[in-house]
Amino acid sequence: MNDSTSITDVPTDASLELALVGNCTISALVNPVGSVVWCCMPRFDSTPVFDALLNSGDGLPRDGAMTVELEGLVRTDQSYDPGTAIVRTRLWDDRGQGVELVDFAPRFITRDRVFRPAQLVRRIRPLSGHPRVRITVRPHGDWGATRPTVTRGSHHLRFEMPDHTLRLNTSVPLTYLIDGTWISLHGPMSLLLGPDETLAGGIDDTAREFEEMTALYWRHWTRRLAVPLEWQEAVIRAAITLKLCQYEETGAIVAAMTTSIPEAPDSGRNWDYRYCWLRDAFFVVRALNSLSEVGTMESYLNWLYNIVRGAEVGHVQPLYGIGLERELPESIITQAAGYRGMGPVRVGNQAQEHFQHDVYGSIVLGAAQAFLDHRLFRRGDMADFAALEVMGEQAWSVHDKPDAGIWELRTRARVHTSSTLMCWAACDRLGRIARVMGATDRANFWLGRAAIIRDLILDQAWNTKRMAFVESLGGHELDASVLLMGEVGFLSPKDPRFISTVQALEASLCDGPFMRRYEAEDDFGRPETAFNVCSFWRVDALARIGRTDDAREAFEALLAKRNSVGLLSEDLAPATGELWGNFPQTYSMVGIINGAVRLSAPWDIAV
């Protein structure tokens, strides 16, 4: 995707018209006029060094951002280099002069290992004429509560923050950079922001070399993907985005890169998603596996087995920090105004205290392929299976107990159908893994338990008045999460009960192709926006039950709501098409891959 936008069309307020760059160590979000408005260093969940996304409504923020302003700006365009995580923003003035910004985080192979420093690189060059620009780099400390201490070197600035120090190596004249002076751009300039370390080579040469090697890395990575025939660009962009959401040092996969983007305007539904939910991570791994990208799964399993083997009495939290942190206390940052002034801004997530019983199914499902895939460096063994059996025992013990559910309700507990379903999936997959391992007794044991849970769901989750599977055992309200019955293989999609459930959900939860999560009021009232992954679950269900034309139409409608560089957030306002919720949301990007893989025509018809 590559859209050219006149300056009158560029949002003057904060928006999710953002491009993501990163390298599996850090990431940053770049807006359509080339401002880096969000970046956490040295980890995804660190205090942001650039936080203008949540601290300013100005379309050209300077504090808490890295900016390049063009005098007389009238037009912009932004796009990714194909098959990479490198983004180009072009700015044009009213005299036809232009400047190009290239943003990326270095990632490439050197000395037989991946080089992925906590570093952002920005290259600036004139496209025509001698445009006048103002270049600023103004990181924040403590969400704007403190300004960093700035010291000047010969070709660098050092920013001393409350918790770490950053160095900006740059070929921009430091006086102009510090003072924010308007200058004529006569040639290329570079900025490298990262650890307080001296560069081994020249600034511009290093930036150019890093860009070339990073582009080559991503193109090789992309070339290995087994993409579907149709919607290839959308799938490739989704795959790169999902990969960028893995903190590769540990293998954890975050749900999104941001915190506190509200799910709907002034809703108070503002959460911190910069942690690893085992549920979300399973879906990421499954989507990338479908494209034959198994490296992400291998890294994630290293992190996951640390969770499994460290679980106390079998209990597993629904989420952990990317460094295996258990305690993620939730607090409010009072000095941050919030996205468009819509606070609160939260750090941490109370959901770490929840009991969400679907987590055990997510663990077993996430690890299951490792017992079958001969491509892996280390396949699952009996020790791994024994660790997963502990998770199965926990799934069995809680499958009929109330929990907070997949939607993390804070004040209401029920025996949620989706949680019981995933407990079934844990037992079912353990039985199948045991068969592969030749452990017949264990296979029979786990499949027998799965059959008991299956009978319970079919008996108590089916509501004859609604003619649908409902959100809790013995309940009557509808919930999109029951569509996962098709995803995990619980029920044949041709089963009349599944077809009837799809129809009931469409009638109750859909605004055209956009589906809300549930119909009941929750802690904050009735949901206003569509939850993008639910809309994609509907696409999958429609395809499974044979309504392929409807599925393709809905899928195309969802793709049309991506931003101009192909990314999606968590939620969408059906009436306006505006994106809401944390960004980019892994669940939503997973939906793009799953929909394309399921709906695409086969390759053999094209050759």
N, C-alpha and C positions, 0 to 999 in steps of 0.2 A: 504494500500500500504506500502511496506517495501523494499526499494532497498538498496543493499550493493554496495558501490562505492569505487573503488581504488582511491588512492590519485591523480593519474594522470588524473582521470576523474572529480575530483572536480574543479569547476570553480575557476581560480585564480583571476578573476575579479568579481565585484559585479554581482549578478544574482538574479532572482526571484525563485531560488531553495531554498525556505524558508518555515519554519513551523511557524504557528501562535499559540501563547498561549495568554490567557487573562481570564478575569472574569467579563466582562461587566462594569468595571470601568477603567481598563488600559489594554493594550495589548503589546506584544513584538514579534519580528520576529527573528527566530533563523536559522542560515545558516547551511549547511551540516557538517561543522567541529565544530559546537557547539558555535559559536560566536553570542551573542545577538547584532545584528547590527542596530536595530531600536526599540525604545520604547519612548513613550511620557507619561509624568507624570505631574500632577495627573489626566489629562484627555486626551482623544484621540487627541484633537486639541491643546494641550499644546506644548510649545517648547520642542523638543526631548531631553531626557537625554542621549540616545544612538542614534547617527546619522551617524554611519559609512557607512550605506547604501548609503547615499548621500554625503559623505565626504571622501571616500577612495575607491581606486580601488584594494587595497590589499585584498587577500582572507583571511588573518589572521590579521584584524585590531586590534589595541590595544586602541588607543585613540577613544573615542566615542563608546566604545563597552565593553561588558563583555565577556572575552575569557578564554578558557582552551586549552592550546597548549600541544600536546603530542610529546615528543622527538621521532624521528624516525617514524612519522606517515606514514602509508602505505594504510590504508583502513578505511572507515567510513560507518556506516549505521544509518538511522534515521527513526523513525516511531512514530505514536501516540499509546498510550495505547487504545485499542478498546473502542469506545463509550465515549471517554473523550477528554478534551482539554489539556492533559498532553503529552508532547513529550519527547522521549528518543533518545539521540544521543550516539552512541558507536564509540570509536576511538581505532584503533589497531596499534601497532608499528611493526617494522621489526623483533622483537623477539617473537611475539605472545602475548605480554602483552596488556591488554586492560583497558580502563576506560569508565565508563558510566556516562552521564550527564542527569539528569531529570529536566526539566524546566516546570513551571506552575505558574499560579496566583491563590491564594487561593479563593475558592468559595464553600460555604457549609452553611447549616442551623444551626444556633446556637441561643439560646434564642428566638426562634420563629421568627427569621428574617434571611435574607441572609447576610452572612459575605463575603464581597468582597472588601477588602482593596486595596489601590493603592500600591500593593506590588508584586514583583517578587520573586520567590523562585527557587533556583538552588541547587540540591543535586548531589554530586560527589562521586563515589565509584570505587575502582579498581575491574576489572573483573577477572584478572589473573596477577600473578607476582606483581612486585612493579614498575609500570610504572613511568617515570619521567615526571612531568607536570610543566607548568608555568601558574599560575592563575592571571588574572588581572581584575580589575573593574575600568574603567576610564570614568566616565560620562563627558559630555560636558556641557557647559553653553553657551547660545546664539549662537547656531550653530557653536561651536568651537572658537568663538571670545574670550571667557574667559574660564579659568580653574577654577574649584571650589576650594574654600578654604577647605583643608582637616584637620580635627582634629581627634585625636586618643583617643579612650577610652580603657577600659580593654578588651572588646571583640567586639568592633565595631569601624567603621569609620563614621565620619559625613562629608557629602559633602554639603557645603553651596553654593548654586547656586544663580544667580541674582534674581530669583523670588520665590525660595523655598529651603528648606533644606531636604536632604535625609539622611537616616541612613542605613548603611550596618551592620547588625548583622551577624557574621560569626565565624565558628570554624576553619577557615584557619588561621594559624599564621600570625598576622598582618604585621610583618616585611617582611615576604616573599611576602605577597600580595602587599604591598606598593612598594617594590623594584622590583617586577616581577622576583623573584628568581626561578630557576629550583629546584624542590624538588621531592623526591620519595614519591609516594602515598601509604601509608600503610593501610589506613582505610577510612571510609566515612568522608566527610566534607560537610558543608552546608553554603549557603549564602542566606540571606533574605534582599532584598533591598526595602525600602519603606519609610513610614512616619518616622519622627524623634521621635520615641516612643520606650520605653523600652519593651522588650519581657517579657511576664508573666512567661514563662518557659524556659527550657534549649534550646539552639540553635538547636542542632541535633534532640532532641525530638520534638520540635515544628515543624521543617521542615518535619519530618516523619509523625507526626499527621496531619499536613495540607495536605500532599499528600494523605494520606489514606482517609480523609474526603472529599477532592475535587474529588477524583476518584469515591467515592460512590455517591456523588451528581450527577456527570455527567452521571453515569450509570443508576441512577434512572430517570433522565431527558430523556435519550435516550430510555429507555424501554417504556416510555409513547407515543413515536412517532408511528403514524400509517403509517409505511413505506410500499412501494410497495414490491411485491415479488422479483422482479429483481433489481439488482444494489443497494442492500441495503447499502453496505459499502460506496459507493459514496454518497448516499442520506444522510446518517447519518453524514458523514464528512461535507457535505454542510450545513446541518441543524445546527450543532454545530458552524460552521464558521459564519453563519448568526446571530445566537444568540449572539456570541461574538462581533458583530458589533453594538449591542444596548448598548448605555450608559444608564444603567438601572436607575440611580438616577433620570433622567428626562424622559426617554422613547424614546429619539431621536435615530435614526438609521443612522449611517454614511455610505456613499457610499463606502469608502475604508479606510484602516488604514494609508495610506501613502500620501505624496504629491510629485509631480514633477517627478514621474517615467514616462519618455516620452512614448507617444503612439507608436512611431517609432523612430529608431536611428536618433539622431541629427535633429529631426523634430521641436523642439521648442514647441511641443504640451505637455507642462508640466503644470499640474494643481494640485491644492490642493483639495483633495476629503474627507477631514476629517470633513465634515459637513453633515447635514441632508437634502438631496433632497427629497421633498415630493413624487416625481415620483418614485424614487428608493425605498423609504421606503414602498410605497404601494405594489410594487412587492415582497418585502421581506415578508411583512405581509401575502400577498396572498399565497406565497409558503409555509410558515410555517403553515398557516391555513389548507392547503391541507394535512398536516401530523398530523392534530389535535393538533397542538401546538398553543394555542390561547393566552397564557400568554404574548407573545411578542406583540400581537395586543393590548391587554388591556393596557399595559404600554405605547405603542406608542400613543394610542388614548388620554391618559391624556396629552401628549405633544402636539398632534395635535389640540385638542380643545383649548388649550392656544393660538395657532396660529390663529385659526378661530375666536375666540371671541375677539382677540386683533387686527384683521385686520382693517386697516384704509380704510374706504369707500369701503370695500369689496376686495381691491387689496391684493393679497398674493404673496410674493416672491417665486421663485422656490426652494430656499434653505434658511436655517437658521442655526445658530450655535446650538450646542447641548444643550446650556443653554438658548435657545430662542433668541440669539443675532441676531439683524437685520443687523448691520453693520459688514461686513467682508471684509474690504478694502484689495485689492490685492497689495502685495509688493514683491520685489525680494531680496533674501538673498545673498548678493554679496560674502560673505566669504565662502559659501558652493559651492563646485565644481560641485555637481550634480551627478546623477547616471552615473557611468562610465565617469565622467567628462562632461556629457551632460546636462549642465544647460539650462535655468535658474532654480533655486529653488524658487518656489513661496509659499507664505503664504497668506491666504485669497483667495477669489474668486470673480472676477468681475461679475459673473453670478447673484449674489444677486441683481444687479441693473436691470437685464433683465425683460422683460415682456414675460413670457412663459405661454401661455394660457391653456396648457394641465394640469396645476397644479390643476385646479378646479375639473376636473374629477378624478385626483389622490386622492384628499381629500375625495370626496364623495364615490368613490370606496373603499378607505381604511377604511372608517367608516361603510359601508353598512352592513357588517355581524353582527355588534353589535346590529342591530335592529331585527335580526332573530335568533341568537344563544342563546339557553336557558341555556348553560353551563356557561355563563359569570357571574361574580359577579355583574356587573352593565350593564344592557342592555341599548341600546339607548332609549331615551324618547322624548317627544314632544319638550322639550327645546333644545335637541341636534338636532332634525330635523329642528327646526326653525333656528338654527345656520348654518346648512348645506344649508338651502334655500338661505341664503345670498350668499353662494358660488355659488349656482345655478344661481342666478340673475347675478352674475359677469360672469359666463360662457356664459349665454345667451347674455350679452351685448358685449362680445368680440369674439364670435364664428366665426365671419366673418372679424376680424381685423388682420392686420399683427403682427407677433411677431418673437422672436428669434428662436422659435421652439425647439423641443426635443433635438437637437444637439447643442444648445446654440451658434448659429452663431453670431459673434461679430460685423460684418459689413454689414449684409444683413437681411432685414425683409421681410417676405411674409406671406400670409395666408396659413400656413402649414396644410396639410391634417391631420396629426397626432394630432395637437392642436385642430382643429375643431372636430375631432373624439372624443377626450376626453371631449370636451364641450358637445357633444351629450351624452356621457356616464354619465356626471353629471346630466343632465336633465332626462335621461332615468331611472337612479337608484333612483333619488328623487321620480319619479312617482311610481316606484315599492315599495319603502319604505312607501310612503303615503298609498298605498293600504293595506300594512300590518298593518299600524297604524289605518286603518279605516277612513282615511281622503280622501274620494272619490273625492271631489272637487279639492283638491291639486293634487291628482293622475292624474286626467284628465288634469289639467293645465300643469303639467310638462311633461307628455307624449305627449301632443299636441306640446309643444316646441321641444321636442326631434324629433318628426316627421318632423318638419320644417327643422331642422338641417340635418336630415338624407337625405331629398330630395336634399338639397343643395350639400352635399357631393357626392351623386350619380350623380348629374347633372354636377358638375364642377370639381370633382377630377378624373373622368374617362377620359382617353385620348384614343381616337379611333385609333390614329396612333401607339401608343405604346401598345395598347390592355392591358392596365394596369391602376390601380389607381396610380397617380403620387404624388410627394412630396408636391405640393401646388395646391390650387384651380386655375384652368386655366393654370397650368404649364405643363411641358413636361418631366421633369427629374425624374428618379426613385430613390426611397428611401425605405430602408428596414422597416422603421417604419410603413408603411401602413399595414404590416402583423398583427399589433395589432387589425385590424378589426375582425379577428378571435378570438383573446384573449378576447376582451370585448363584444363579441356577437353582433357586428354591422351587420354582413352579414353572411348568411349561408355559411359554407366552401364548400358546393356543388354548390354554385352560380358560373356559368361559368366565371363571371368577377373576382372572387377571384382566381379561378384556373388559369386563364390566367395571373393574376398579379404575382402569385407565379412563373410561368414559365418565365415570363419576367425578374423578379428579379434574378432568377438563371442564366439566360443567360448574364445579364449585371454585376452583383455584386459578383458572386461566383468564388472562386478558389477552385474547388472541394467542400468539405463540408463547407468551410470557407467563410463567407459573410461579405463584407464591408458595411458601413452604407449607402452610397449614391454615385452616379456617378459624381456629379458636383464638381468642385473645390470650396474650401472654403477659409477662411482667410489665410490658410497656404498651399494652393495648393490642389492637389488631394490626398485623403487618401491612404496610402500605406499598412496598416495592416488591417486584418479582425477584426471586433468588435465582441467579443465572444457572447454577448447576441443576436446579429442579427443572428448568426449561429444557436443559440438555437430557436429563433423565427421561422426560416425556418424549423427546426425539428418539431416544433409544427404544423406549417401549413401543412407540408407533411403528418403528421399523420391525421390531420383533413380532408384533401381532399382524404384520402384513400390510399396514397402511403406509406403504413406502412413499407414495406421492405426498401425503400429508407430512411425513417425517422430513422429506427433502425441503418442502416449502417452509416448514418451521425452522429447519437448520439454516437455510439461507437468510431468513429473517433475523436470526440470532447473530449470524456472522456480520450482518449489516450494522449491528449496534456496537461492534468493536470500535475503538478509537482509530484515529487515522494511521497509526502504526501497527494495528492489529491486536491490541491488548484489551482485556476485559477486567473489570473489577468484580466484586461479589454480587452487587445488586443493580437493578435497573428500574427506572420509573417508566412504566408502560405508556403513560400519557405523553411524556416528553422525549423518551428515549435516552435520557441522561443517565450516566453511570454514577452509582453510589457505592459506598462500602470500601473496604480496604483493597489495596491495589499493588500489583496485579494479583488477582486471586487464583491460586493454583487450581482449586475446584473448577473454576470457570474455564481455565485454559485446558484442563483435562477434558472437559466437555467437547471442546473443539476437536481434539484428537479422536475421541471415541466416536463422535458423530460422523466424522469423515471416514474413519476406518470402516464403520458399519455400513455407510450409505454409498460409498464410492463404487463405481463400476470397476470390474476387474481389469488388471493390466492387459490381459491377453486379448481384450477386444480392441486394443489400440495398436497392436503390433501384428 
